[in-house]
Amino acid sequence: MESLCPHAGVIASTRLSFKPPKTQSQAPTPNLRFPFSPTHNNPFNFPSFSFTSYTCFSVQTSCAASTSATASASTSLPSSSASLPSSSASSDNRHWVVLMEAPPRGAAISRQQVIEYYVETLRTVLGNEKDAQMCIYDASWDTHFGFCCDIDEETSCKLARLPGVLLVKPDPDYVSQKKDYSPPNVRSSNMSSSRSGSALLFPLLNTKRWLVRMDKPSIGVVTKAQMVDYYAQILTKVLGNEKDAQMCIYHVSWQSNFGFCCELDEECAQEVAGVPGVLSVELDKNWESENKDYGGNNLQNSTNLSTSGAASETTPTKTKKLFVTGLSFYTSEKTLRAAFEGYGELVEVKIIMDKISKRSKGYAFIEYTTEEAASVALKEMNGKASFNMSLTLPRLALQDTVAGARPDQQDLPPRNELFLAEVLEAHHHRRHHHRLRNDGSVKFFVLGDSYVDTGNIRKSVSPSWKEPYGITFPGKPAGRFSDGRVLSDYLAEYLGLRPPVPYALRKSANISEVEKGMNFAYGGTGVFDTLVTEPNLTTQIDFFQQLVEQEKLYAKRDLIKSSIALVSVAGNDYATHMVKTGNGSEDLAEFTKSVVKQIAVDLRRIRDLGVPKIAVTAVEPMGCIPRLTSLLSYQNCSESLNLASVFHNQVLRQNVEQLNKESNNSAFVILDLYDAFSSAINPQKDRQGNTTLQIDEPLKPCCVGVSSEYSCGSVDESTGAKKYSICSHPERSFFWDTVHPSQNGWHAVYSSLKSSLHQLYS
């Protein structure tokens, strides 16, 4: 499987920030975390990232490899005069075929880059990248270049005048897979004989529907979800691509008799017949029927993966949750949300990611605030060929879970289930192996700096609200100092919660979310005042105390029952100390003791507010921060600074032990970021020299300024030109910028911490 969008899951924390050079169109950032250089540049300039994003369309065949990407960089195109839309076109026509010149970078360009080229072209007239993504519903990138899109006639005229656009014409049959992208002077008389680069897995009109009978799996496969994955793996052995395999399957049987139905060409069908475990492969002569003969007469446990719209109308729906399958693995949560949010307020849109490849498994979980909204969405969307913006509709599986029972534990499908492909196994795995079960009573509070800030920092002072921050999650800048998720996001997921609402955004948040906890962390802050003006840890606790004692938002008795606090702080204190003292090594030991002493005071205050379990982070190996390893060509860490981290953590451990003795319990726990960072930076290898972590050059940041005077996200004030560069594979980096881990880095840290997280509930 290939993916244009890395998995989301990073955690960042800022510790040091200084005023950026005047040439940058960027306000000073309040993030420290040892982001300073010998010249004391602002360590936190990480605003913008040009990236390939998720796809906005899929090819509309059940066994098609969907294509799409988001535009990231503007492309200079050669000028040409394009033909305007035909005057005979209907005035209400919205479906257009756009013929394009070849991208200027030559024939060796990748499919992904061509799609970006198309999206950028369309964005020029629409003004919005997201709209451009969602308007495209077909594309060609091989012999001829072009795409199909949904736009109004006025926009099509503007598009026709753009450089690089050869022709814009109405799409005579937009539901057809046959698209003619050949220029007028070289148009072939036989479209079917010259395949374009459209994203079809098999040549046009060359597929058949097959029924595959399977032997009973020897592995412990018991749930529908596991069976679907098992069948997909069988097909993957032939097709070579898990996503293609998932999309070809349209019917499965998982009990008594085993097998599935899929769309393949004859050559692939013959290969499937030779795969171990396959009993037979024959044509599905009654493919429209839900009754399939997989080797017996018991058909009650087989499920059609393309349930008709009529079924959805007659099936009563009493649920807030929908499962979506058949997704292109280019499809983002942002795109999926846009397609479904018109039917009601959404609680969550979650694309299920493969834990190893970190790519979409083609499934998604959607939850509405009301059953009515979910019912309407199911009725309107289930069984349709495309979204309202020409995005191929992933088939829906509506699951109404029985009260008190997990969906994955039910032997038989619920009566009102409209099942198309099963994703409960992924949901089950994530729930039980990545987080603890939460009955709704747990409240989660976060305090600290940029390693856990998810949106408190002011937009006027922080690059975390500018591109390229947030490109992996949530798809746009949202106040996180990373390309995606940060530490607090992962811990919230572990606790079975959504990330707590940022304190600065509490008034606009849903009260039901506010009641589950709050994030008080501000990037760049510390135990004491730092070089930024944002609230330090003491002030953050003051905010918390006010909500408990004055505003009565949280009752102390409820906090005592079940609440957890996370405190991530101290790195910025050391960065500030070194800047103010020039070096600070002589009195660093005494300063460390004062920092930890104040941390202990603050931890007591949080406990006295009623929080029974408090986790505090040890500081990371500060000598491994890229701002410092850059002086060593990103090859080695500064041992002297790492020793300072070790000393801090030793003093912290002594103080936490004393706090636990005072309270006669284990109210306070330490999350060892030092070991977690070290494990990711120096991963253990197996006997073959391999490691499970996918990290390239762990000490080198992914996003950096083009020169020493710029940082990640810097923009030239006069021209608006980007003054930073991004690595080709953010999903394989550990550090996002010169201070903060990437989402992949934070995921590695979280994975290392998971074995100790049970302490949060003990």
MITI-882579 format. One record per residue (C-alpha): residue number from 1; y, z, x; residue in one letter. Coordinates in steps of 0.02 Angstrom, whole numbers, plus 50000, padded with zeros to 5 digits. Layout:
BEGIN
   pos       v       w       u   code
   NUM       Y       Z       X      A
...
***
This chain:
BEGIN
   pos       v       w       u   code
     1   50000   50000   50000      M
     2   50174   49965   50055      E
     3   50329   50050   49994      S
     4   50514   50021   50004      L
     5   50555   50198   49959      C
     6   50498   50346   50061      P
     7   50430   50497   49973      H
     8   50557   50626   49930      A
     9   50543   50800   49995      G
    10   50660   50866   50128      V
    11   50759   51022   50157      I
    12   50917   51040   50257      A
    13   51032   51178   50311      S
    14   51198   51154   50397      T
    15   51258   51271   50528      R
    16   51410   51208   50616      L
    17   51553   51096   50568      S
    18   51714   51043   50645      F
    19   51854   50928   50595      K
    20   51803   50747   50618      P
    21   51907   50620   50714      P
    22   52056   50551   50619      K
    23   51978   50378   50619      T
    24   51844   50434   50497      Q
    25   51875   50427   50312      S
    26   51791   50592   50293      Q
    27   51848   50769   50267      A
    28   51794   50910   50382      P
    29   51623   50972   50338      T
    30   51578   51151   50323      P
    31   51406   51137   50400      N
    32   51362   51213   50563      L
    33   51181   51240   50616      R
    34   51215   51192   50797      F
    35   51284   51022   50757      P
    36   51415   51032   50893      F
    37   51424   50926   51048      S
    38   51509   50971   51212      P
    39   51667   50895   51141      T
    40   51648   50996   50981      H
    41   51642   50849   50864      N
    42   51608   50884   50683      N
    43   51421   50910   50679      P
    44   51403   50870   50498      F
    45   51461   50695   50471      N
    46   51315   50621   50378      F
    47   51378   50527   50226      P
    48   51302   50356   50205      S
    49   51140   50263   50224      F
    50   51103   50083   50185      S
    51   50927   50080   50123      F
    52   50797   49981   50033      T
    53   50774   50063   49867      S
    54   50646   50057   49733      Y
    55   50611   49903   49637      T
    56   50695   49864   49475      C
    57   50571   49742   49405      F
    58   50390   49696   49403      S
    59   50298   49535   49372      V
    60   50231   49539   49195      Q
    61   50045   49513   49220      T
    62   49922   49653   49220      S
    63   49865   49611   49394      C
    64   50028   49567   49479      A
    65   50101   49641   49634      A
    66   50275   49681   49575      S
    67   50423   49644   49683      T
    68   50592   49720   49704      S
    69   50706   49815   49814      A
    70   50879   49881   49818      T
    71   51015   49804   49916      A
    72   51085   49901   50057      S
    73   51185   49794   50172      A
    74   51308   49660   50125      S
    75   51256   49488   50183      T
    76   51374   49349   50233      S
    77   51314   49191   50149      L
    78   51354   49011   50188      P
    79   51474   48932   50067      S
    80   51408   48808   49942      S
    81   51455   48738   49777      S
    82   51336   48794   49641      A
    83   51305   48708   49478      S
    84   51373   48803   49330      L
    85   51264   48848   49182      P
    86   51232   48706   49067      S
    87   51356   48691   48927      S
    88   51212   48665   48809      S
    89   51153   48840   48839      A
    90   51158   48953   48691      S
    91   51309   49062   48687      S
    92   51200   49215   48671      D
    93   51082   49166   48811      N
    94   51047   49312   48930      R
    95   50900   49248   49033      H
    96   50945   49144   49186      W
    97   50858   49061   49332      V
    98   50962   49071   49491      V
    99   50921   48953   49635      L
   100   50977   49015   49805      M
   101   50998   48949   49979      E
   102   50881   49022   50108      A
   103   50943   49189   50175      P
   104   51047   49164   50332      P
   105   50927   49261   50442      R
   106   50799   49122   50447      G
   107   50620   49091   50395      A
   108   50545   49246   50477      A
   109   50628   49358   50350      I
   110   50522   49480   50251      S
   111   50499   49481   50063      R
   112   50589   49647   50053      Q
   113   50742   49577   50142      Q
   114   50747   49427   50026      V
   115   50745   49540   49873      I
   116   50887   49640   49950      E
   117   50980   49477   49974      Y
   118   50960   49436   49788      Y
   119   51013   49609   49730      V
   120   51166   49606   49841      E
   121   51214   49434   49773      T
   122   51199   49496   49594      L
   123   51289   49658   49634      R
   124   51440   49555   49687      T
   125   51470   49502   49507      V
   126   51404   49656   49418      L
   127   51490   49781   49532      G
   128   51345   49902   49525      N
   129   51187   49901   49629      E
   130   51083   49990   49499      K
   131   51131   49864   49365      D
   132   51087   49723   49484      A
   133   50916   49797   49517      Q
   134   50875   49818   49335      M
   135   50933   49643   49285      C
   136   50809   49552   49397      I
   137   50640   49516   49318      Y
   138   50564   49383   49432      D
   139   50590   49321   49609      A
   140   50533   49191   49734      S
   141   50544   49212   49922      W
   142   50421   49090   50001      D
   143   50438   48901   49984      T
   144   50594   48911   49877      H
   145   50721   49049   49852      F
   146   50785   49114   49687      G
   147   50770   49245   49553      F
   148   50778   49270   49365      C
   149   50896   49394   49287      C
   150   50967   49460   49123      D
   151   51156   49438   49119      I
   152   51283   49372   48995      D
   153   51349   49195   49005      E
   154   51518   49244   49076      E
   155   51434   49336   49219      T
   156   51318   49188   49249      S
   157   51471   49077   49274      C
   158   51541   49198   49403      K
   159   51372   49204   49488      L
   160   51365   49014   49500      A
   161   51527   49013   49601      R
   162   51462   49129   49737      L
   163   51422   49065   49911      P
   164   51236   49039   49934      G
   165   51203   49007   49748      V
   166   51140   48829   49720      L
   167   51114   48829   49532      L
   168   51118   48945   49381      V
   169   51023   48881   49230      K
   170   50950   48958   49070      P
   171   50772   49020   49085      D
   172   50686   48913   48952      P
   173   50537   49031   48934      D
   174   50575   49198   49012      Y
   175   50408   49275   48961      V
   176   50314   49143   49058      S
   177   50254   49174   49234      Q
   178   50292   48993   49281      K
   179   50463   48985   49360      K
   180   50536   48830   49439      D
   181   50639   48881   49590      Y
   182   50638   48712   49675      S
   183   50810   48634   49701      P
   184   50851   48489   49582      P
   185   50829   48356   49717      N
   186   50657   48415   49772      V
   187   50583   48476   49607      R
   188   50396   48452   49600      S
   189   50322   48367   49448      S
   190   50177   48487   49453      N
   191   50234   48666   49455      M
   192   50062   48740   49448      S
   193   50007   48648   49604      S
   194   50143   48716   49717      S
   195   50145   48902   49710      R
   196   50313   48982   49739      S
   197   50333   49148   49822      G
   198   50333   49241   49659      S
   199   50245   49407   49665      A
   200   50082   49357   49586      L
   201   49923   49431   49654      L
   202   49821   49280   49600      F
   203   49873   49098   49575      P
   204   49941   49061   49403      L
   205   49814   49042   49261      L
   206   49671   49078   49381      N
   207   49621   49252   49324      T
   208   49487   49306   49203      K
   209   49446   49471   49122      R
   210   49290   49556   49188      W
   211   49183   49703   49135      L
   212   49117   49801   49284      V
   213   48969   49918   49259      R
   214   48960   50060   49384      M
   215   48826   50178   49442      D
   216   48862   50363   49414      K
   217   48973   50423   49558      P
   218   48883   50536   49681      S
   219   49044   50633   49710      I
   220   49103   50770   49595      G
   221   49209   50659   49486      V
   222   49227   50739   49316      V
   223   49401   50705   49246      T
   224   49471   50542   49181      K
   225   49604   50547   49316      A
   226   49474   50560   49453      Q
   227   49374   50418   49376      M
   228   49526   50303   49370      V
   229   49562   50341   49552      D
   230   49378   50311   49594      Y
   231   49378   50142   49507      Y
   232   49542   50094   49590      A
   233   49466   50132   49760      Q
   234   49319   50016   49720      I
   235   49441   49875   49682      L
   236   49548   49917   49833      T
   237   49400   49874   49945      K
   238   49414   49696   49882      V
   239   49600   49676   49850      L
   240   49656   49777   50001      G
   241   49797   49858   49904      N
   242   49783   50013   49795      E
   243   49933   49967   49689      K
   244   49862   49796   49647      D
   245   49697   49879   49604      A
   246   49781   50002   49486      Q
   247   49875   49866   49394      M
   248   49721   49754   49371      C
   249   49624   49888   49275      I
   250   49651   49886   49087      Y
   251   49503   49987   49019      H
   252   49391   50126   49085      V
   253   49239   50228   49038      S
   254   49214   50398   49117      W
   255   49072   50489   49027      Q
   256   48889   50446   48995      S
   257   48916   50267   49050      N
   258   49029   50218   49192      F
   259   49132   50062   49220      G
   260   49298   49977   49198      F
   261   49377   49813   49145      C
   262   49497   49719   49256      C
   263   49586   49553   49282      E
   264   49530   49458   49437      L
   265   49496   49282   49495      D
   266   49315   49228   49512      E
   267   49310   49246   49700      E
   268   49367   49427   49692      C
   269   49247   49462   49550      A
   270   49102   49402   49657      Q
   271   49159   49516   49798      E
   272   49170   49664   49679      V
   273   48989   49632   49628      A
   274   48937   49663   49808      G
   275   49025   49831   49826      V
   276   48905   49980   49836      P
   277   48898   50072   49670      G
   278   48934   49917   49565      V
   279   48786   49875   49450      L
   280   48852   49714   49375      S
   281   49008   49610   49346      V
   282   49019   49498   49194      E
   283   49153   49417   49088      L
   284   49233   49531   48959      D
   285   49196   49420   48811      K
   286   49279   49535   48687      N
   287   49426   49591   48792      W
   288   49542   49626   48644      E
   289   49421   49755   48574      S
   290   49420   49936   48627      E
   291   49230   49940   48611      N
   292   49154   49899   48779      K
   293   48970   49897   48825      D
   294   48956   49985   48992      Y
   295   48767   50002   48979      G
   296   48739   50095   48816      G
   297   48797   50117   48638      N
   298   48903   50271   48669      N
   299   49077   50198   48668      L
   300   49174   50348   48614      Q
   301   49226   50398   48789      N
   302   49293   50230   48843      S
   303   49478   50205   48833      T
   304   49579   50047   48820      N
   305   49716   50045   48951      L
   306   49823   49931   48845      S
   307   49829   50025   48681      T
   308   49916   49923   48551      S
   309   50083   49962   48479      G
   310   50002   49979   48309      A
   311   49900   50124   48371      A
   312   50054   50211   48430      S
   313   50129   50197   48258      E
   314   49981   50275   48169      T
   315   49948   50413   48294      T
   316   50044   50573   48258      P
   317   50139   50633   48409      T
   318   50175   50816   48437      K
   319   50225   50825   48617      T
   320   50375   50820   48732      K
   321   50281   50740   48875      K
   322   50237   50560   48914      L
   323   50135   50489   49055      F
   324   50178   50317   49119      V
   325   50061   50208   49219      T
   326   50059   50033   49291      G
   327   50219   50066   49386      L
   328   50269   49958   49530      S
   329   50270   50069   49683      F
   330   50445   50003   49713      Y
   331   50505   50085   49551      T
   332   50614   50237   49578      S
   333   50635   50392   49472      E
   334   50815   50339   49448      K
   335   50764   50171   49375      T
   336   50631   50250   49266      L
   337   50753   50381   49202      R
   338   50878   50245   49156      A
   339   50745   50157   49052      A
   340   50695   50312   48953      F
   341   50851   50418   48939      E
   342   50916   50318   48791      G
   343   50789   50399   48676      Y
   344   50844   50578   48705      G
   345   50886   50710   48834      E
   346   50763   50712   48978      L
   347   50699   50870   49061      V
   348   50607   50785   49202      E
   349   50559   50614   49268      V
   350   50429   50630   49404      K
   351   50339   50487   49492      I
   352   50174   50549   49562      I
   353   50163   50521   49749      M
   354   50006   50505   49854      D
   355   49997   50660   49964      K
   356   49940   50564   50118      I
   357   50034   50399   50112      S
   358   50183   50478   50022      K
   359   50194   50324   49913      R
   360   50193   50308   49726      S
   361   50022   50310   49645      K
   362   50091   50202   49505      G
   363   50100   50348   49384      Y
   364   50245   50448   49315      A
   365   50272   50602   49209      F
   366   50417   50606   49085      I
   367   50468   50756   48983      E
   368   50598   50762   48844      Y
   369   50686   50914   48773      T
   370   50619   50877   48599      T
   371   50458   50811   48524      E
   372   50560   50691   48417      E
   373   50634   50605   48569      A
   374   50463   50586   48649      A
   375   50392   50515   48488      S
   376   50531   50386   48475      V
   377   50512   50336   48657      A
   378   50325   50312   48634      L
   379   50348   50210   48477      K
   380   50482   50098   48552      E
   381   50412   50076   48727      M
   382   50223   50083   48715      N
   383   50141   49913   48727      G
   384   50300   49815   48756      K
   385   50305   49685   48892      A
   386   50466   49743   48971      S
   387   50601   49873   48974      F
   388   50765   49835   48889      N
   389   50833   49780   49057      M
   390   50690   49661   49095      S
   391   50595   49790   49193      L
   392   50410   49771   49159      T
   393   50357   49914   49049      L
   394   50229   50027   49129      P
   395   50098   50067   48999      R
   396   50117   50239   48922      L
   397   49992   50377   48902      A
   398   50048   50510   48780      L
   399   49967   50678   48810      Q
   400   49984   50820   48686      D
   401   49907   50968   48775      T
   402   49818   51103   48679      V
   403   49906   51270   48685      A
   404   49833   51379   48819      G
   405   49731   51241   48899      A
   406   49776   51129   49043      R
   407   49755   50943   49007      P
   408   49640   50923   49155      D
   409   49523   51057   49088      Q
   410   49492   50976   48919      Q
   411   49321   50894   48910      D
   412   49373   50769   48778      L
   413   49538   50678   48758      P
   414   49658   50756   48632      P
   415   49654   50673   48462      R
   416   49830   50605   48473      N
   417   49816   50541   48650      E
   418   49864   50361   48683      L
   419   49781   50340   48850      F
   420   49810   50193   48966      L
   421   49782   50262   49139      A
   422   49754   50441   49188      E
   423   49875   50537   49296      V
   424   49824   50713   49255      L
   425   49725   50733   49415      E
   426   49880   50706   49518      A
   427   49974   50826   49407      H
   428   49832   50952   49420      H
   429   49822   50936   49608      H
   430   50008   50960   49630      R
   431   50007   51109   49516      R
   432   49865   51203   49599      H
   433   49880   51152   49779      H
   434   50066   51136   49800      H
   435   50132   51272   49687      R
   436   50084   51425   49589      L
   437   50074   51433   49402      R
   438   50233   51492   49319      N
   439   50230   51558   49142      D
   440   50418   51538   49126      G
   441   50466   51716   49170      S
   442   50498   51690   49356      V
   443   50680   51672   49409      K
   444   50724   51596   49577      F
   445   50886   51633   49671      F
   446   50942   51549   49832      V
   447   51074   51606   49956      L
   448   51123   51540   50126      G
   449   51180   51381   50211      D
   450   51148   51194   50213      S
   451   50961   51210   50238      Y
   452   50955   51262   50055      V
   453   51121   51202   49979      D
   454   51087   51081   49837      T
   455   51263   51047   49776      G
   456   51382   51194   49798      N
   457   51480   51124   49944      I
   458   51643   51042   49892      R
   459   51644   50853   49888      K
   460   51811   50848   49977      S
   461   51745   50933   50133      V
   462   51565   50879   50150      S
   463   51478   50716   50193      P
   464   51327   50776   50095      S
   465   51413   50704   49942      W
   466   51430   50533   50024      K
   467   51309   50397   50074      E
   468   51184   50393   50151      P
   469   51141   50569   50099      Y
   470   51017   50581   49956      G
   471   50952   50404   49973      I
   472   50771   50459   49961      T
   473   50802   50592   49830      F
   474   50882   50588   49705      P
   475   50932   50411   49755      G
   476   51115   50450   49782      K
   477   51221   50584   49869      P
   478   51203   50749   49777      A
   479   51262   50882   49899      G
   480   51101   50900   49999      R
   481   51114   50886   50188      F
   482   50969   50766   50203      S
   483   50906   50601   50139      D
   484   50806   50695   50008      G
   485   50740   50865   49960      R
   486   50778   51023   50056      V
   487   50686   51187   50083      L
   488   50740   51266   49919      S
   489   50678   51113   49824      D
   490   50504   51133   49895      Y
   491   50496   51319   49863      L
   492   50553   51292   49684      A
   493   50413   51166   49661      E
   494   50289   51291   49733      Y
   495   50348   51420   49607      L
   496   50326   51295   49465      G
   497   50514   51279   49437      L
   498   50646   51147   49445      R
   499   50774   51172   49585      P
   500   50892   51312   49529      P
   501   51062   51259   49465      V
   502   51199   51263   49599      P
   503   51325   51403   49567      Y
   504   51470   51280   49574      A
   505   51392   51175   49436      L
   506   51334   51318   49323      R
   507   51462   51290   49185      K
   508   51404   51113   49152      S
   509   51219   51155   49163      A
   510   51098   51183   49021      N
   511   51086   51370   48984      I
   512   50896   51360   48983      S
   513   50901   51302   49164      E
   514   51032   51431   49216      V
   515   50921   51569   49147      E
   516   50784   51520   49270      K
   517   50890   51558   49422      G
   518   51036   51496   49526      M
   519   51076   51428   49699      N
   520   51224   51515   49783      F
   521   51204   51432   49954      A
   522   51349   51340   50037      Y
   523   51329   51223   50184      G
   524   51407   51278   50347      G
   525   51412   51463   50304      T
   526   51336   51612   50389      G
   527   51312   51799   50384      V
   528   51491   51816   50445      F
   529   51636   51695   50425      D
   530   51607   51533   50519      T
   531   51717   51384   50559      L
   532   51717   51334   50376      V
   533   51804   51414   50228      T
   534   51655   51416   50110      E
   535   51587   51583   50046      P
   536   51483   51679   50174      N
   537   51323   51771   50128      L
   538   51414   51930   50074      T
   539   51525   51831   49956      T
   540   51376   51737   49886      Q
   541   51295   51903   49842      I
   542   51460   51954   49760      D
   543   51443   51799   49648      F
   544   51265   51850   49605      F
   545   51317   52029   49569      Q
   546   51455   51972   49453      Q
   547   51333   51870   49349      L
   548   51218   52021   49335      V
   549   51339   52164   49307      E
   550   51493   52085   49227      Q
   551   51441   51924   49142      E
   552   51270   51995   49096      K
   553   51192   51824   49125      L
   554   51040   51906   49202      Y
   555   50974   52073   49140      A
   556   50918   52189   49279      K
   557   50759   52232   49185      R
   558   50713   52047   49180      D
   559   50748   52026   49365      L
   560   50638   52175   49409      I
   561   50496   52099   49308      K
   562   50484   51935   49400      S
   563   50616   51861   49512      S
   564   50618   51794   49689      I
   565   50763   51766   49809      A
   566   50769   51653   49961      L
   567   50895   51686   50101      V
   568   50919   51553   50235      S
   569   51058   51599   50355      V
   570   51112   51637   50535      A
   571   51111   51472   50629      G
   572   51294   51439   50594      N
   573   51339   51613   50655      D
   574   51270   51573   50827      Y
   575   51353   51403   50830      A
   576   51521   51481   50785      T
   577   51497   51619   50915      H
   578   51465   51493   51053      M
   579   51614   51387   51005      V
   580   51730   51538   51000      K
   581   51668   51616   51162      T
   582   51643   51455   51260      G
   583   51465   51503   51301      N
   584   51430   51675   51233      G
   585   51271   51703   51332      S
   586   51331   51866   51409      E
   587   51351   51960   51245      D
   588   51229   51856   51143      L
   589   51103   51998   51130      A
   590   51231   52116   51054      E
   591   51295   51981   50938      F
   592   51117   51946   50881      T
   593   51092   52129   50837      K
   594   51252   52130   50735      S
   595   51199   51972   50642      V
   596   51029   52042   50598      V
   597   51102   52212   50551      K
   598   51216   52127   50424      Q
   599   51069   52024   50359      I
   600   50977   52187   50326      A
   601   51127   52255   50231      V
   602   51134   52098   50126      D
   603   50947   52100   50090      L
   604   50962   52279   50025      R
   605   51103   52226   49909      R
   606   50997   52087   49835      I
   607   50853   52209   49808      R
   608   50970   52334   49726      D
   609   51022   52201   49601      L
   610   50843   52204   49539      G
   611   50757   52065   49636      V
   612   50584   52131   49684      P
   613   50534   51996   49810      K
   614   50652   51925   49942      I
   615   50608   51794   50073      A
   616   50720   51774   50225      V
   617   50701   51634   50350      T
   618   50679   51657   50535      A
   619   50794   51539   50630      V
   620   50724   51374   50688      E
   621   50707   51331   50874      P
   622   50894   51300   50896      M
   623   50866   51215   51063      G
   624   50776   51073   50974      C
   625   50923   51022   50865      I
   626   50963   50838   50905      P
   627   51146   50880   50937      R
   628   51080   50966   51093      L
   629   50926   50863   51133      T
   630   51036   50708   51142      S
   631   51089   50772   51313      L
   632   50905   50761   51362      L
   633   50878   50587   51287      S
   634   50792   50669   51138      Y
   635   50641   50706   51246      Q
   636   50649   50894   51271      N
   637   50718   51051   51191      C
   638   50837   51175   51271      S
   639   50725   51320   51320      E
   640   50870   51441   51341      S
   641   50928   51416   51161      L
   642   50750   51427   51099      N
   643   50737   51596   51184      L
   644   50891   51649   51088      A
   645   50801   51600   50927      S
   646   50648   51699   50980      V
   647   50754   51853   51013      F
   648   50840   51840   50844      H
   649   50673   51825   50756      N
   650   50602   51976   50847      Q
   651   50750   52083   50795      V
   652   50739   52015   50618      L
   653   50555   52058   50607      R
   654   50589   52237   50662      Q
   655   50725   52257   50531      N
   656   50618   52183   50392      V
   657   50475   52300   50435      E
   658   50597   52446   50422      Q
   659   50660   52384   50254      L
   660   50483   52376   50187      N
   661   50449   52553   50247      K
   662   50603   52613   50156      E
   663   50549   52533   49993      S
   664   50366   52582   50012      N
   665   50311   52404   49972      N
   666   50320   52229   50040      S
   667   50478   52176   49950      A
   668   50539   52077   50101      F
   669   50447   51933   50183      V
   670   50492   51817   50326      I
   671   50470   51628   50316      L
   672   50443   51577   50496      D
   673   50546   51419   50519      L
   674   50526   51434   50707      Y
   675   50339   51407   50700      D
   676   50352   51281   50559      A
   677   50478   51174   50655      F
   678   50376   51191   50814      S
   679   50216   51137   50727      S
   680   50300   50981   50661      A
   681   50386   50938   50825      I
   682   50226   50968   50926      N
   683   50087   50932   50801      P
   684   49907   50979   50840      Q
   685   49794   50831   50874      K
   686   49611   50807   50836      D
   687   49479   50755   50962      R
   688   49528   50573   50943      Q
   689   49708   50615   50983      G
   690   49767   50586   50805      N
   691   49879   50694   50697      T
   692   49899   50703   50509      T
   693   50089   50707   50525      L
   694   50180   50541   50523      Q
   695   50330   50578   50634      I
   696   50405   50459   50761      D
   697   50510   50534   50902      E
   698   50526   50707   50820      P
   699   50681   50758   50920      L
   700   50779   50601   50880      K
   701   50886   50593   50722      P
   702   50865   50451   50599      C
   703   51049   50434   50554      C
   704   51177   50436   50696      V
   705   51353   50376   50731      G
   706   51375   50212   50823      V
   707   51462   50306   50964      S
   708   51498   50485   51015      S
   709   51657   50492   50910      E
   710   51561   50454   50750      Y
   711   51424   50541   50653      S
   712   51298   50495   50520      C
   713   51399   50432   50373      G
   714   51561   50401   50467      S
   715   51670   50262   50396      V
   716   51819   50179   50478      D
   717   51975   50228   50379      E
   718   52065   50064   50399      S
   719   51924   49941   50368      T
   720   51795   50044   50274      G
   721   51663   49986   50396      A
   722   51512   50097   50420      K
   723   51509   50182   50588      K
   724   51330   50243   50586      Y
   725   51156   50172   50598      S
   726   50992   50219   50516      I
   727   50817   50214   50586      C
   728   50699   50085   50514      S
   729   50578   50216   50446      H
   730   50666   50373   50380      P
   731   50501   50423   50303      E
   732   50431   50444   50480      R
   733   50574   50547   50550      S
   734   50586   50736   50570      F
   735   50775   50751   50587      F
   736   50889   50659   50468      W
   737   51050   50682   50567      D
   738   51095   50778   50723      T
   739   51071   50945   50634      V
   740   50962   50933   50480      H
   741   50782   50883   50448      P
   742   50742   50730   50346      S
   743   50643   50743   50187      Q
   744   50487   50701   50287      N
   745   50535   50837   50410      G
   746   50559   50966   50275      W
   747   50396   50916   50195      H
   748   50309   50948   50361      A
   749   50395   51118   50373      V
   750   50347   51161   50195      Y
   751   50166   51110   50229      S
   752   50163   51228   50377      S
   753   50237   51371   50274      L
   754   50122   51349   50123      K
   755   49984   51460   50190      S
   756   50106   51607   50191      S
   757   50193   51576   50025      L
   758   50068   51680   49928      H
   759   50171   51828   49990      Q
   760   50304   51780   49864      L
   761   50188   51832   49723      Y
   762   50092   51973   49806      S
***
